[in-house]
Amino acid sequence: MPVSKNSSSSPLRVAVIADSDTRWKWGALTARRLSADPAVPADLSGFLLRGRATPTARQLAEVGVGVGAVDVREVTGAEFLREVERETYDVVVLALVGGAVQAVLHGLSGLTEMERRPVVVTGYVGVVYEKLADGLLLRHGADVVIANSRHDAERFRAVYEGVGADASAVTEAALPFLGGAPYTGDTVKTVVFAAQPSVPESRADRAYLLRRLVDHARFHPDREVLLKLRSRPGEHTTHLEELPYQKLAAAMDLPPNFRLVYGNMGEVLDRTDLLVTVSSTAALESLHRRIPTAVLTDLGVREALGNHHFLGSGCLASWEHLDAGERPQADEEWLARQGVAADGSYETAFDAVRKRVAQLVGEPELPPLAPYYTLTTAPGYLPGVLARYRLDGVPAAEATGLRRIVRDAMRDAARGAYRHGVQRVAPVIRRMGEL
């Protein structure tokens, strides 16, 4: 009979697996907040799911690869399952896209050699503005599905209850990377535009936003205007960036007070007087500090852009407003519902998650994982999801010995060639085609 863990006497053993730089940031920082006793921090092991968006060393350093991790190594889904089966983890944090979460949940449910299965935690890295039902149902089956706000918790429960699924896993918290000193400035010296890899998508829209940003720098030569970029050319993040702003900017005559910047978003916000974006999660980080924040309406308020999420926030504005010197004032009630915790309540935002995890870790035995998607509820959908991550019913420990070594080596070589092609060769070919 499995025994419960005495969480007060030893640290939680937590495994975090992520598939991009931003999800690693969310997963690792979430893991750090799971310990019920702040004096006994979690013992964290980090894993990166091998794929298109696997972060580079530079990206990991930028978001904070340390954040308590003992080691961070790249694995396939099957390799991660073998690790979980071999080691004894109290908690597994799945900081993955929805399909990968579902695949790992089914993979974990098929492991037979574990003395006790770990508590499984998952959630979202930022604003949830698209594919709400799809993403949530792919995450169903985890023991804890973290909602980053009261607003999200209500929506998540409604989706699960709407299909007759258990909604008890939904637990309200906040984004784990909010922080920084409250803003106290009264003049605009530094304007930061937080770019997004895939919003907007078209060349015309991206060129328009860049031109307006550059024009703002010309209209206000006393201001430092910064274009904050997520990745360098050739790198990928959570979303694919087909047309980087760096490329558009290279063809423009830029004023001396305009610069492209990289680095940790928190450090950039330390010197920001006005944050401008279309719908980036950086807006929530900025609002948490009470920095004046503008969510652009220039391209419309549309679900495809994600700025509809900010309806009622008081932050919607256009470049015309900003050029004229306006600075939006956020609505306090909206902030409270969105988990921004600008009122000082952030320290207690994770109490419910910690309490639920401690309760589950302390149980003598956990029930089997029970995702909503099964071969009964989704026979035409689930097999494709599992096959995409090579977890389509094949036991994690099926291949052994020389056969496994050869197979893994061939897969590693193929994935390495694919990633090199996507991240290095393809951009060069695109540039040559434009000559």
C-alpha positions as a Markdown table, in Angstrom:
| # | Residue | x | y | z |
|---|---|---|---|---|
| 1 | Met | 0.0 | 0.0 | 0.0 |
| 2 | Pro | 1.5 | 3.4 | -1.0 |
| 3 | Val | 2.2 | 5.7 | 1.8 |
| 4 | Ser | 1.5 | 9.5 | 2.0 |
| 5 | Lys | 4.4 | 12.0 | 2.0 |
| 6 | Asn | 5.1 | 14.0 | 5.0 |
| 7 | Ser | 5.6 | 17.4 | 3.2 |
| 8 | Ser | 6.6 | 19.2 | 6.3 |
| 9 | Ser | 9.8 | 17.2 | 6.8 |
| 10 | Ser | 11.2 | 16.9 | 3.3 |
| 11 | Pro | 11.0 | 19.0 | 0.1 |
| 12 | Leu | 8.6 | 18.2 | -2.6 |
| 13 | Arg | 10.2 | 16.5 | -5.6 |
| 14 | Val | 8.8 | 18.3 | -8.6 |
| 15 | Ala | 9.5 | 17.5 | -12.3 |
| 16 | Val | 8.7 | 20.3 | -14.8 |
| 17 | Ile | 8.4 | 19.6 | -18.5 |
| 18 | Ala | 8.0 | 22.5 | -20.9 |
| 19 | Asp | 7.9 | 22.9 | -24.7 |
| 20 | Ser | 8.9 | 26.6 | -25.1 |
| 21 | Asp | 10.8 | 29.4 | -23.3 |
| 22 | Thr | 7.6 | 31.0 | -22.0 |
| 23 | Arg | 6.1 | 27.8 | -20.8 |
| 24 | Trp | 9.4 | 26.9 | -19.1 |
| 25 | Lys | 9.2 | 30.2 | -17.3 |
| 26 | Trp | 5.6 | 29.6 | -16.2 |
| 27 | Gly | 6.2 | 25.9 | -15.2 |
| 28 | Ala | 9.4 | 26.5 | -13.2 |
| 29 | Leu | 8.1 | 29.5 | -11.3 |
| 30 | Thr | 4.8 | 27.7 | -10.6 |
| 31 | Ala | 6.8 | 24.7 | -9.2 |
| 32 | Arg | 8.6 | 27.0 | -6.9 |
| 33 | Arg | 5.3 | 28.1 | -5.4 |
| 34 | Leu | 3.9 | 24.6 | -4.7 |
| 35 | Ser | 5.7 | 24.0 | -1.4 |
| 36 | Ala | 3.3 | 24.4 | 1.6 |
| 37 | Asp | 6.3 | 25.4 | 3.7 |
| 38 | Pro | 8.3 | 28.3 | 2.4 |
| 39 | Ala | 11.3 | 27.2 | 4.5 |
| 40 | Val | 11.4 | 23.9 | 2.6 |
| 41 | Pro | 11.6 | 24.8 | -1.2 |
| 42 | Ala | 10.7 | 22.2 | -3.8 |
| 43 | Asp | 13.5 | 20.0 | -5.2 |
| 44 | Leu | 13.0 | 20.8 | -8.9 |
| 45 | Ser | 14.1 | 18.9 | -12.0 |
| 46 | Gly | 13.6 | 20.4 | -15.4 |
| 47 | Phe | 12.8 | 18.8 | -18.8 |
| 48 | Leu | 12.4 | 20.4 | -22.2 |
| 49 | Leu | 10.1 | 18.5 | -24.7 |
| 50 | Arg | 12.0 | 18.2 | -27.9 |
| 51 | Gly | 10.2 | 19.9 | -30.8 |
| 52 | Arg | 10.0 | 23.0 | -33.0 |
| 53 | Ala | 9.9 | 25.5 | -30.1 |
| 54 | Thr | 12.5 | 23.9 | -27.9 |
| 55 | Pro | 14.3 | 27.0 | -26.4 |
| 56 | Thr | 17.9 | 27.8 | -27.1 |
| 57 | Ala | 20.4 | 28.3 | -24.2 |
| 58 | Arg | 20.1 | 32.1 | -24.8 |
| 59 | Gln | 16.3 | 32.0 | -24.4 |
| 60 | Leu | 16.6 | 29.9 | -21.2 |
| 61 | Ala | 19.1 | 32.4 | -19.8 |
| 62 | Glu | 16.8 | 35.3 | -20.6 |
| 63 | Val | 13.7 | 33.9 | -18.9 |
| 64 | Gly | 15.8 | 32.5 | -16.0 |
| 65 | Val | 16.8 | 28.9 | -16.5 |
| 66 | Gly | 18.0 | 28.7 | -12.9 |
| 67 | Val | 14.7 | 29.3 | -11.0 |
| 68 | Gly | 15.5 | 26.5 | -8.7 |
| 69 | Ala | 16.1 | 23.7 | -11.2 |
| 70 | Val | 18.7 | 21.1 | -10.4 |
| 71 | Asp | 19.2 | 20.3 | -14.1 |
| 72 | Val | 17.4 | 21.0 | -17.4 |
| 73 | Arg | 17.6 | 18.5 | -20.2 |
| 74 | Glu | 15.9 | 17.8 | -23.5 |
| 75 | Val | 13.7 | 14.8 | -23.8 |
| 76 | Thr | 11.1 | 13.1 | -26.0 |
| 77 | Gly | 7.7 | 12.4 | -24.5 |
| 78 | Ala | 8.5 | 8.7 | -24.1 |
| 79 | Glu | 11.8 | 9.5 | -22.4 |
| 80 | Phe | 10.0 | 11.8 | -19.9 |
| 81 | Leu | 7.5 | 9.0 | -19.1 |
| 82 | Arg | 10.4 | 6.6 | -18.5 |
| 83 | Glu | 12.0 | 9.2 | -16.2 |
| 84 | Val | 8.8 | 9.6 | -14.2 |
| 85 | Glu | 8.3 | 5.8 | -13.9 |
| 86 | Arg | 11.9 | 5.3 | -12.8 |
| 87 | Glu | 12.1 | 8.2 | -10.3 |
| 88 | Thr | 9.8 | 9.1 | -7.4 |
| 89 | Tyr | 8.3 | 12.5 | -8.0 |
| 90 | Asp | 5.7 | 14.0 | -5.8 |
| 91 | Val | 4.4 | 16.4 | -8.4 |
| 92 | Val | 4.7 | 16.7 | -12.2 |
| 93 | Val | 4.1 | 20.1 | -13.8 |
| 94 | Leu | 3.0 | 19.9 | -17.4 |
| 95 | Ala | 3.9 | 23.3 | -18.9 |
| 96 | Leu | 2.9 | 22.2 | -22.4 |
| 97 | Val | 0.5 | 22.9 | -25.3 |
| 98 | Gly | -2.8 | 21.2 | -24.8 |
| 99 | Gly | -2.2 | 18.3 | -27.1 |
| 100 | Ala | 1.0 | 17.4 | -25.4 |
| 101 | Val | -0.7 | 17.6 | -21.9 |
| 102 | Gln | -3.3 | 15.1 | -23.1 |
| 103 | Ala | -0.7 | 12.8 | -24.5 |
| 104 | Val | 1.4 | 12.8 | -21.3 |
| 105 | Leu | -1.7 | 12.3 | -19.2 |
| 106 | His | -2.6 | 9.2 | -21.1 |
| 107 | Gly | 1.0 | 8.1 | -21.1 |
| 108 | Leu | 1.2 | 8.5 | -17.3 |
| 109 | Ser | -2.0 | 6.5 | -16.9 |
| 110 | Gly | -0.4 | 3.6 | -18.7 |
| 111 | Leu | 2.7 | 3.4 | -16.5 |
| 112 | Thr | 2.6 | 0.2 | -14.3 |
| 113 | Glu | 5.9 | 0.3 | -12.5 |
| 114 | Met | 5.4 | 3.4 | -10.3 |
| 115 | Glu | 5.0 | 2.8 | -6.6 |
| 116 | Arg | 2.8 | 5.9 | -6.4 |
| 117 | Arg | 1.8 | 8.2 | -9.2 |
| 118 | Pro | 2.7 | 11.9 | -8.9 |
| 119 | Val | 0.2 | 14.7 | -8.5 |
| 120 | Val | -0.2 | 16.3 | -12.0 |
| 121 | Val | -0.5 | 20.1 | -12.3 |
| 122 | Thr | -1.0 | 22.1 | -15.5 |
| 123 | Gly | -2.4 | 25.4 | -16.7 |
| 124 | Tyr | -1.8 | 28.3 | -19.1 |
| 125 | Val | 1.2 | 30.6 | -19.5 |
| 126 | Gly | -0.9 | 33.8 | -20.1 |
| 127 | Val | -4.1 | 35.3 | -21.4 |
| 128 | Val | -6.5 | 32.6 | -22.7 |
| 129 | Tyr | -8.3 | 34.3 | -25.6 |
| 130 | Glu | -8.7 | 31.5 | -28.2 |
| 131 | Lys | -9.5 | 27.8 | -28.4 |
| 132 | Leu | -10.9 | 27.9 | -24.9 |
| 133 | Ala | -12.9 | 24.6 | -25.0 |
| 134 | Asp | -10.3 | 22.8 | -27.1 |
| 135 | Gly | -7.4 | 23.7 | -24.9 |
| 136 | Leu | -9.2 | 23.1 | -21.6 |
| 137 | Leu | -10.5 | 19.6 | -22.6 |
| 138 | Leu | -7.1 | 18.6 | -23.7 |
| 139 | Arg | -5.9 | 19.6 | -20.2 |
| 140 | His | -8.7 | 17.8 | -18.4 |
| 141 | Gly | -7.5 | 14.8 | -16.3 |
| 142 | Ala | -4.8 | 16.7 | -14.5 |
| 143 | Asp | -5.2 | 16.8 | -10.7 |
| 144 | Val | -4.8 | 20.6 | -10.7 |
| 145 | Val | -5.7 | 22.9 | -13.6 |
| 146 | Ile | -4.5 | 26.3 | -12.6 |
| 147 | Ala | -6.6 | 29.3 | -13.6 |
| 148 | Asn | -4.7 | 32.6 | -13.6 |
| 149 | Ser | -7.6 | 34.7 | -12.4 |
| 150 | Arg | -11.2 | 34.5 | -11.0 |
| 151 | His | -12.4 | 35.3 | -14.5 |
| 152 | Asp | -10.6 | 32.2 | -16.0 |
| 153 | Ala | -11.6 | 30.0 | -13.1 |
| 154 | Glu | -15.3 | 30.7 | -13.8 |
| 155 | Arg | -14.8 | 30.1 | -17.5 |
| 156 | Phe | -12.8 | 26.9 | -17.0 |
| 157 | Arg | -15.4 | 25.4 | -14.7 |
| 158 | Ala | -18.2 | 26.3 | -17.1 |
| 159 | Val | -16.5 | 24.4 | -20.0 |
| 160 | Tyr | -15.9 | 21.2 | -17.9 |
| 161 | Glu | -19.4 | 21.3 | -16.4 |
| 162 | Gly | -20.8 | 21.9 | -19.9 |
| 163 | Val | -19.6 | 18.5 | -21.1 |
| 164 | Gly | -20.4 | 16.7 | -17.9 |
| 165 | Ala | -16.7 | 16.5 | -16.8 |
| 166 | Asp | -15.4 | 16.9 | -13.3 |
| 167 | Ala | -14.4 | 20.5 | -12.7 |
| 168 | Ser | -12.9 | 20.1 | -9.2 |
| 169 | Ala | -9.3 | 20.3 | -10.6 |
| 170 | Val | -9.8 | 24.0 | -11.6 |
| 171 | Thr | -8.0 | 26.1 | -8.9 |
| 172 | Glu | -7.7 | 29.8 | -9.0 |
| 173 | Ala | -4.3 | 31.5 | -8.7 |
| 174 | Ala | -2.4 | 34.1 | -10.7 |
| 175 | Leu | 0.5 | 34.3 | -13.2 |
| 176 | Pro | 3.6 | 33.2 | -11.3 |
| 177 | Phe | 5.9 | 35.8 | -12.8 |
| 178 | Leu | 4.1 | 39.0 | -11.7 |
| 179 | Gly | 6.3 | 41.2 | -9.5 |
| 180 | Gly | 8.5 | 44.2 | -9.3 |
| 181 | Ala | 8.2 | 47.5 | -7.5 |
| 182 | Pro | 5.0 | 49.6 | -8.0 |
| 183 | Tyr | 5.3 | 52.3 | -10.6 |
| 184 | Thr | 5.6 | 55.8 | -9.1 |
| 185 | Gly | 6.5 | 57.9 | -12.2 |
| 186 | Asp | 4.5 | 60.9 | -13.4 |
| 187 | Thr | 6.0 | 61.6 | -16.7 |
| 188 | Val | 6.7 | 59.5 | -19.8 |
| 189 | Lys | 10.4 | 59.1 | -20.4 |
| 190 | Thr | 10.4 | 55.5 | -21.8 |
| 191 | Val | 7.7 | 53.9 | -24.0 |
| 192 | Val | 7.9 | 50.1 | -24.6 |
| 193 | Phe | 6.0 | 48.2 | -27.3 |
| 194 | Ala | 5.8 | 44.5 | -26.4 |
| 195 | Ala | 5.8 | 42.6 | -29.6 |
| 196 | Gln | 4.2 | 39.3 | -30.2 |
| 197 | Pro | 5.4 | 36.5 | -32.5 |
| 198 | Ser | 2.0 | 35.8 | -34.2 |
| 199 | Val | -0.2 | 38.8 | -33.4 |
| 200 | Pro | -0.9 | 40.4 | -35.8 |
| 201 | Glu | 0.0 | 38.0 | -38.6 |
| 202 | Ser | 0.1 | 39.9 | -41.9 |
| 203 | Arg | 3.1 | 41.9 | -43.2 |
| 204 | Ala | 0.8 | 45.0 | -43.7 |
| 205 | Asp | -0.4 | 45.0 | -40.1 |
| 206 | Arg | 3.0 | 44.4 | -38.6 |
| 207 | Ala | 4.5 | 47.1 | -40.8 |
| 208 | Tyr | 1.8 | 49.5 | -39.8 |
| 209 | Leu | 2.4 | 49.0 | -36.1 |
| 210 | Leu | 6.1 | 49.4 | -36.5 |
| 211 | Arg | 5.7 | 52.6 | -38.5 |
| 212 | Arg | 3.4 | 54.1 | -35.9 |
| 213 | Leu | 5.9 | 53.2 | -33.2 |
| 214 | Val | 8.7 | 54.8 | -35.1 |
| 215 | Asp | 6.5 | 57.9 | -35.8 |
| 216 | His | 5.8 | 58.1 | -32.0 |
| 217 | Ala | 9.5 | 58.3 | -31.4 |
| 218 | Arg | 9.8 | 61.1 | -34.0 |
| 219 | Phe | 6.8 | 63.0 | -32.5 |
| 220 | His | 8.4 | 62.7 | -29.0 |
| 221 | Pro | 12.2 | 63.1 | -29.4 |
| 222 | Asp | 12.4 | 63.5 | -25.6 |
| 223 | Arg | 11.2 | 59.9 | -25.0 |
| 224 | Glu | 13.1 | 56.7 | -25.4 |
| 225 | Val | 11.0 | 54.3 | -27.5 |
| 226 | Leu | 11.8 | 50.6 | -27.3 |
| 227 | Leu | 10.6 | 47.7 | -29.4 |
| 228 | Lys | 10.8 | 44.7 | -26.9 |
| 229 | Leu | 11.3 | 41.5 | -28.9 |
| 230 | Arg | 10.8 | 37.9 | -27.7 |
| 231 | Ser | 13.3 | 36.1 | -29.8 |
| 232 | Arg | 16.2 | 36.7 | -32.2 |
| 233 | Pro | 16.0 | 35.7 | -35.9 |
| 234 | Gly | 16.0 | 31.9 | -36.2 |
| 235 | Glu | 14.8 | 31.3 | -32.7 |
| 236 | His | 11.2 | 30.1 | -32.0 |
| 237 | Thr | 9.0 | 30.7 | -29.0 |
| 238 | Thr | 5.5 | 29.6 | -28.0 |
| 239 | His | 4.1 | 30.8 | -31.3 |
| 240 | Leu | 5.8 | 30.8 | -34.7 |
| 241 | Glu | 7.0 | 34.2 | -36.0 |
| 242 | Glu | 7.0 | 34.2 | -39.8 |
| 243 | Leu | 7.9 | 37.9 | -40.2 |
| 244 | Pro | 10.1 | 39.2 | -37.4 |
| 245 | Tyr | 10.0 | 42.9 | -36.7 |
| 246 | Gln | 13.8 | 43.0 | -36.9 |
| 247 | Lys | 13.5 | 42.4 | -40.7 |
| 248 | Leu | 11.0 | 45.2 | -41.1 |
| 249 | Ala | 13.0 | 47.6 | -39.0 |
| 250 | Ala | 16.2 | 46.9 | -41.0 |
| 251 | Ala | 14.6 | 48.5 | -44.1 |
| 252 | Met | 13.6 | 51.7 | -42.2 |
| 253 | Asp | 15.3 | 55.0 | -41.3 |
| 254 | Leu | 15.1 | 54.8 | -37.5 |
| 255 | Pro | 15.3 | 57.9 | -35.2 |
| 256 | Pro | 18.1 | 58.0 | -32.6 |
| 257 | Asn | 15.6 | 57.6 | -29.7 |
| 258 | Phe | 14.3 | 54.3 | -31.1 |
| 259 | Arg | 15.9 | 50.9 | -30.2 |
| 260 | Leu | 15.2 | 47.2 | -30.4 |
| 261 | Val | 15.7 | 45.4 | -27.1 |
| 262 | Tyr | 15.7 | 41.9 | -25.8 |
| 263 | Gly | 16.1 | 40.5 | -22.3 |
| 264 | Asn | 13.9 | 39.7 | -19.3 |
| 265 | Met | 10.5 | 41.5 | -19.5 |
| 266 | Gly | 10.7 | 42.3 | -15.8 |
| 267 | Glu | 14.0 | 44.2 | -16.2 |
| 268 | Val | 12.5 | 46.1 | -19.2 |
| 269 | Leu | 9.5 | 47.1 | -17.1 |
| 270 | Asp | 11.8 | 48.5 | -14.4 |
| 271 | Arg | 12.3 | 51.5 | -16.7 |
| 272 | Thr | 9.0 | 51.7 | -18.5 |
| 273 | Asp | 6.6 | 54.6 | -18.2 |
| 274 | Leu | 4.1 | 53.5 | -20.8 |
| 275 | Leu | 3.7 | 49.9 | -22.0 |
| 276 | Val | 2.0 | 49.4 | -25.4 |
| 277 | Thr | 0.9 | 46.1 | -26.9 |
| 278 | Val | -1.8 | 44.4 | -29.0 |
| 279 | Ser | -2.6 | 41.7 | -26.5 |
| 280 | Ser | 0.6 | 40.4 | -24.9 |
| 281 | Thr | 0.7 | 38.9 | -21.4 |
| 282 | Ala | 3.3 | 41.6 | -20.8 |
| 283 | Ala | 0.2 | 43.9 | -20.3 |
| 284 | Leu | -0.7 | 42.0 | -17.2 |
| 285 | Glu | 2.8 | 42.2 | -15.8 |
| 286 | Ser | 2.7 | 46.0 | -16.5 |
| 287 | Leu | -0.7 | 46.4 | -14.9 |
| 288 | His | 0.4 | 44.5 | -11.8 |
| 289 | Arg | 3.0 | 47.2 | -11.3 |
| 290 | Arg | 0.4 | 49.9 | -12.1 |
| 291 | Ile | 2.4 | 51.1 | -15.1 |
| 292 | Pro | 0.2 | 52.9 | -17.6 |
| 293 | Thr | -0.7 | 50.3 | -20.2 |
| 294 | Ala | -2.2 | 50.7 | -23.6 |
| 295 | Val | -3.9 | 47.9 | -25.6 |
| 296 | Leu | -4.0 | 49.0 | -29.2 |
| 297 | Thr | -7.3 | 49.3 | -31.1 |
| 298 | Asp | -5.7 | 50.5 | -34.4 |
| 299 | Leu | -6.3 | 47.1 | -36.1 |
| 300 | Gly | -9.7 | 46.7 | -34.5 |
| 301 | Val | -10.9 | 45.0 | -31.3 |
| 302 | Arg | -11.0 | 41.4 | -32.6 |
| 303 | Glu | -10.9 | 37.9 | -31.3 |
| 304 | Ala | -8.1 | 37.0 | -33.8 |
| 305 | Leu | -5.9 | 39.7 | -32.1 |
| 306 | Gly | -6.8 | 38.8 | -28.6 |
| 307 | Asn | -7.3 | 42.4 | -27.5 |
| 308 | His | -11.0 | 41.7 | -26.9 |
| 309 | His | -9.8 | 40.1 | -23.7 |
| 310 | Phe | -9.2 | 43.7 | -22.4 |
| 311 | Leu | -12.8 | 44.9 | -22.9 |
| 312 | Gly | -13.7 | 46.8 | -19.8 |
| 313 | Ser | -10.1 | 47.2 | -18.7 |
| 314 | Gly | -9.9 | 50.9 | -19.5 |
| 315 | Cys | -6.7 | 50.2 | -21.4 |
| 316 | Leu | -8.0 | 50.2 | -25.0 |
| 317 | Ala | -6.4 | 53.0 | -26.9 |
| 318 | Ser | -5.0 | 53.9 | -30.4 |
| 319 | Trp | -1.7 | 55.4 | -31.5 |
| 320 | Glu | -3.7 | 58.6 | -32.1 |
| 321 | His | -4.5 | 58.8 | -28.4 |
| 322 | Leu | -0.9 | 58.0 | -27.4 |
| 323 | Asp | 0.7 | 60.4 | -29.8 |
| 324 | Ala | -1.5 | 63.1 | -28.3 |
| 325 | Gly | -0.1 | 62.4 | -24.8 |
| 326 | Glu | -2.9 | 60.2 | -23.3 |
| 327 | Arg | -2.1 | 57.5 | -20.8 |
| 328 | Pro | -4.9 | 54.9 | -20.1 |
| 329 | Gln | -6.1 | 54.4 | -16.5 |
| 330 | Ala | -6.9 | 50.8 | -15.7 |
| 331 | Asp | -10.3 | 49.8 | -14.1 |
| 332 | Glu | -9.8 | 48.5 | -10.6 |
| 333 | Glu | -12.7 | 46.0 | -10.7 |
| 334 | Trp | -11.4 | 44.6 | -14.0 |
| 335 | Leu | -7.9 | 44.2 | -12.6 |
| 336 | Ala | -9.2 | 42.3 | -9.6 |
| 337 | Arg | -11.1 | 39.8 | -11.7 |
| 338 | Gln | -8.1 | 39.2 | -14.0 |
| 339 | Gly | -5.7 | 38.1 | -11.3 |
| 340 | Val | -3.5 | 41.1 | -11.7 |
| 341 | Ala | -3.4 | 41.5 | -7.9 |
| 342 | Ala | -2.3 | 45.2 | -8.1 |
| 343 | Asp | -4.0 | 45.7 | -4.7 |
| 344 | Gly | -1.3 | 43.8 | -2.8 |
| 345 | Ser | -3.0 | 40.4 | -2.6 |
| 346 | Tyr | -0.5 | 38.6 | -4.8 |
| 347 | Glu | 1.3 | 37.0 | -1.8 |
| 348 | Thr | -1.9 | 34.9 | -1.1 |
| 349 | Ala | -2.8 | 34.2 | -4.7 |
| 350 | Phe | -1.3 | 30.7 | -4.7 |
| 351 | Asp | -2.6 | 29.6 | -1.3 |
| 352 | Ala | -5.5 | 27.5 | -2.8 |
| 353 | Val | -3.1 | 25.7 | -5.2 |
| 354 | Arg | -0.6 | 25.0 | -2.4 |
| 355 | Lys | -3.4 | 23.7 | -0.2 |
| 356 | Arg | -4.8 | 21.4 | -2.9 |
| 357 | Val | -1.4 | 20.0 | -3.9 |
| 358 | Ala | -0.5 | 19.4 | -0.2 |
| 359 | Gln | -3.8 | 17.6 | 0.3 |
| 360 | Leu | -3.2 | 15.4 | -2.8 |
| 361 | Val | 0.4 | 14.6 | -1.9 |
| 362 | Gly | -0.7 | 13.6 | 1.5 |
| 363 | Glu | -3.2 | 11.1 | 0.3 |
| 364 | Pro | -2.2 | 7.4 | 0.9 |
| 365 | Glu | -3.1 | 6.6 | -2.7 |
| 366 | Leu | -4.3 | 8.7 | -5.7 |
| 367 | Pro | -7.1 | 7.5 | -8.0 |
| 368 | Pro | -6.2 | 6.7 | -11.6 |
| 369 | Leu | -5.9 | 9.7 | -14.0 |
| 370 | Ala | -9.2 | 10.1 | -15.8 |
| 371 | Pro | -9.1 | 12.5 | -18.8 |
| 372 | Tyr | -12.4 | 13.5 | -20.4 |
| 373 | Tyr | -11.0 | 12.4 | -23.8 |
| 374 | Thr | -11.0 | 8.7 | -24.2 |
| 375 | Leu | -11.6 | 6.2 | -27.1 |
| 376 | Thr | -15.3 | 6.4 | -26.0 |
| 377 | Thr | -15.8 | 10.1 | -25.9 |
| 378 | Ala | -13.5 | 11.1 | -28.8 |
| 379 | Pro | -12.6 | 8.1 | -30.9 |
| 380 | Gly | -12.0 | 10.3 | -34.0 |
| 381 | Tyr | -9.8 | 12.9 | -32.2 |
| 382 | Leu | -7.8 | 11.3 | -29.4 |
| 383 | Pro | -5.8 | 8.8 | -31.5 |
| 384 | Gly | -4.4 | 11.7 | -33.6 |
| 385 | Val | -3.4 | 13.7 | -30.6 |
| 386 | Leu | -1.5 | 10.8 | -29.1 |
| 387 | Ala | 0.1 | 9.8 | -32.4 |
| 388 | Arg | 1.4 | 13.4 | -32.8 |
| 389 | Tyr | 3.5 | 13.0 | -29.7 |
| 390 | Arg | 4.4 | 9.3 | -30.4 |
| 391 | Leu | 2.4 | 8.1 | -27.3 |
| 392 | Asp | -0.3 | 6.3 | -29.2 |
| 393 | Gly | -0.7 | 3.3 | -27.0 |
| 394 | Val | 2.9 | 2.1 | -27.1 |
| 395 | Pro | 4.3 | 1.5 | -23.5 |
| 396 | Ala | 7.0 | 3.9 | -22.6 |
| 397 | Ala | 9.4 | 1.0 | -21.8 |
| 398 | Glu | 8.6 | -1.1 | -24.8 |
| 399 | Ala | 12.0 | -0.7 | -26.6 |
| 400 | Thr | 15.1 | -1.9 | -24.8 |
| 401 | Gly | 18.7 | -2.6 | -25.4 |
| 402 | Leu | 20.3 | -2.1 | -28.8 |
| 403 | Arg | 17.0 | -1.6 | -30.6 |
| 404 | Arg | 16.1 | 1.4 | -28.3 |
| 405 | Ile | 19.6 | 2.9 | -28.7 |
| 406 | Val | 19.5 | 2.7 | -32.5 |
| 407 | Arg | 15.9 | 4.0 | -32.6 |
| 408 | Asp | 16.6 | 6.9 | -30.3 |
| 409 | Ala | 19.7 | 7.9 | -32.2 |
| 410 | Met | 17.9 | 7.9 | -35.5 |
| 411 | Arg | 15.1 | 10.0 | -34.0 |
| 412 | Asp | 17.5 | 12.4 | -32.4 |
| 413 | Ala | 19.4 | 12.9 | -35.7 |
| 414 | Ala | 16.1 | 13.4 | -37.6 |
| 415 | Arg | 14.8 | 16.0 | -35.1 |
| 416 | Gly | 18.2 | 17.7 | -35.1 |
| 417 | Ala | 18.1 | 18.0 | -38.9 |
| 418 | Tyr | 14.5 | 19.2 | -38.8 |
| 419 | Arg | 15.2 | 21.9 | -36.2 |
| 420 | His | 18.3 | 23.1 | -38.1 |
| 421 | Gly | 16.3 | 23.4 | -41.2 |
| 422 | Val | 13.5 | 25.3 | -39.6 |
| 423 | Gln | 15.6 | 27.6 | -37.5 |
| 424 | Arg | 18.6 | 28.2 | -39.7 |
| 425 | Val | 18.2 | 27.1 | -43.3 |
| 426 | Ala | 14.6 | 28.1 | -44.0 |
| 427 | Pro | 15.1 | 31.8 | -43.0 |
| 428 | Val | 18.1 | 32.0 | -45.3 |
| 429 | Ile | 16.1 | 30.5 | -48.2 |
| 430 | Arg | 13.3 | 33.0 | -47.6 |
| 431 | Arg | 15.7 | 35.9 | -47.6 |
| 432 | Met | 17.3 | 34.7 | -50.9 |
| 433 | Gly | 13.9 | 34.4 | -52.4 |
| 434 | Glu | 13.3 | 38.1 | -51.7 |
| 435 | Leu | 16.5 | 39.4 | -53.4 |
